[in-house]
Amino acid sequence: MLVKTKPRKTNSLSAHQTANIPTTIKNPERVAHRRTELIDVATKLFLERGFHNTSVRNIVRACSFNIASLYMYVSSKEDILYLVAQDLMNNIALELGETVLDADSARGSLEHGFASYCRIVDRLRRPIRLLYREVGSLPQEPRSNVLATVAGVVTFFEKIVKQGIACGEFRKVPPRIVALDIMFLCHMIALHTREVREQANLDEYIKFQLEMILAGLLSGTPRGAKAAKKKMPAKGLLKAR
């Protein structure tokens, strides 16, 4: 029985990301089309049954092609999980990359970026939970590739934090650790959905967590105040006292 999935454009996976998944098909568009169907069907089944309780035959029965055809595009169930994970992270990265940041304020950029990512995570919370639960089932190299795409989200926030430190908006903190904290606060929406929803709706959660993040980041010095102080002549300093 075919699994009903919403039609969408072919997946965003680039050639280098799937180079370790063999295919006997020479037409890249055909490969992308078939793998997109596999991703959509497998995601639905993995969410319903779990990775280990879903067989390749379960997946094939829900697709529009047979098992012999499937093995022209992948060689194992782990290959399918890898496609699912990479497609999810690529789409997250694409949406996050479209977030409009504030060129004049790191604080503004952080507020926009955090709110945007929280909303992405809320919408994709089930696939994100799947990724956390099943990524350990992948062999080492594919798992490392997936984790590298996850690290791209951390880098997105790390750049904002570095910008804030450089311009004096944020105090000196380890940017990568702060970025990891921010990512996990967003992922809390997916990993602890029920507990979060019992305490706050999405807008309230975003507002509260931003207040907590900024309380630890803001330098307490108005932007440009340090520069203005350095430019003040000695007489001005004496009079100010």
N, C-alpha and C positions, 0 to 999 in steps of 0.2 A: 504494500500500500504506500502510495506516495505521501510524503510529508508536505503539508502546505506551508510554503514559505513566501514571504513578500518578495517579489522580483526586484532586483537592484542591479546596479552597474557591476561589471566584473571587479573582482577584488583588487586591492591596492598593492599587492605583493610585487616587488620588483624582482628582476631575474636573479640578482645576486643573493636575495633572501631565500630563494627556493632552489638554488644551484645544487644543494645536497639532496634534493628529492628527484630521483630519476624519472624520466618520462620517455616513451618511445614515439611520442607525437611531435612532429616537427613544426606544426602550425602554432605559434604562441597564442593567438587569439582563441583558438579552440581549447588549448590547455587552460587558459585563464577562465573561459566560460565553464568548463567542466569542474574546475577546482572551486569556482564560486558556488556552484550547486552543491558540491561536497561540503564546503564550509557551512553553508546555510543549513543543510540537512543535519550534518554532524553536530553543529552547535545545539540545535533543538533537541536531538537525542541525548547528547552528553548532559544537557541541563536536566532532562527528564529522568534519565536512568543512571547518570554517572559514566565516566569514561570506561571503567573496568567492567561495568555491567552492559555495555553496548558492544556488540560484535560488528565485524566488518559486514557480515550478512545483513544485520539489522539496518546498517547504513545503506547498503546496496538496494535492499527492498524498498527503501524510501526514496531512491533516486530514479531518474528516468533512463538509466543505463544498467547493464548487467555487470556481474562481478569480473568477468574477463576484461571488460572495458575499463573498470575501475583501476585495475592493476597496470593500465597504460599510463595512468596519471600519478599514482602513488604506489609505494611498495609495502606499506604497513599501516596499521591503525595509528601508530605513533606519528607517521607522516601527516595523517589527517588532523591529529591534535595540534601538531606544529602549525599547519596552515590556519587552523581556527585561532590559535593564540596570536600568531603574527598579524593576521587580518584584523583582529580586535585592536591590537596595539597600534597598528598603522592608522586605523580609522580614528582612534583616540588622538594620536599625534597630529593628524590632519585637522581635526576640529579644534584642538587646543592651539595649534599654530595660526588659526584664523581669528583668535581672540585679539581684539583691538586693545593695545596697551597704551599707557600714557607716556608720551615721549618726554614730558617735563617733570614727571614725578614717579619715583620708584614705589612710593606708597600707593599711588593710583594704579600703577601697573599690577602690583600685588593684589589689590582689591579686585580688579577686573579679572586677573588670571585665576585667583582662588575661586571666585564665584563661578566663572566659566567651567573650571574643572570639576567643581562640586556638582554642577548641573549635568555634565557629561557622565560622571560616575553614577549619579542617581538614575539616569536613563539607561545606562549599561550595567547596572549593579549585578544582575544575574550572570552575564558572561564574565565580569570581573571576578566574581566569587569562584566561577568555574576555573578561571586562570590560576588563582591562588591555590585552589584545591588540587589541580591536576598537573601543573607545570612540572612537578617533581617526577612525573611518569615519563618525561621526555629523556632521550639519551643526552649525554653531556653537551655535545656541540649544538644541537637545536635548542636545548635549554639555555645555553649561554647566549645564543642569538636573540631569544625572546627577552631575556633579562636585560640585554643591551638596549632593546627598544623601550623597556620600562625605564631604564636609566635616562632616556631622553626626556621623560617627563620631569625627572629630578633636575636635569640640566636647565630646563625651561625656567623653573623657579630659582635655581641657583644664580642664573644671570641677572634676574631681577634683584635678588639680595645683594649681589656684588655691586650693581648699579647704585643701590641705596647706600651702601657703605662708602663707595667712592665719592658720592656727592654730599655725604654727611647727614642724610636723612635717617639712616640706620646706624646703630652702634656697631663696633667691631665684633663680629660673631663668626663662627665657622660657617661659611655659606652653604657648603654641601650638606652639613648636618641639619641646618635650618630647612633646606629644600626637601630633605628626606622627611622631616617632621611634617611639613606642609602637605606633601603627597599622601602620607599616611592619614592625616586628618581628613583629607578628601575621601580616601578609600574606606574610612570608617563608615561612611554612608552605605557602602556595599557590604562590608564585612559584618556590621552590627546594625542592620537596617531596622529591625524591630525596636531595639533599645533606643536608637537615635530618634525614631518617630514617636516613641512614647514621651520623649522629653521636649521635642521641638519640631516644627515643620521645617522644610528645606531653607526658606529665607531666614528663619530664626537661627538655624544652625550655622549658616554662613556668617550672619552678623556676629553671633557669639564667638565663633572660632577666629574670625578676623580681629575682634577686639583682643582676644588672648594672644594671638600672634603678634600684633602691633605693639601690645604692652611690653613684650620682650624685645622688640626690634627698634622702636623709635628712640633716637638718640636724646631727645629732649631739647635739642638745640634747633631753633628755627632754621630752615634752609637759607644759607647765605649769611647767617649771623657770624660764623667764624671768619669768613672772608672779610666781612665789613669791619669786624673788630681788628683784624690785622692791618687794614688800611687806615684806621683812625690814627691821627697824629698824636705825638706824645702829650702836647698841651691839652688836647681833647680828653685824653685819659686822666690827666690830673684834675681837670675840671669836673669830670664825671664822678670822681671820688669825693 
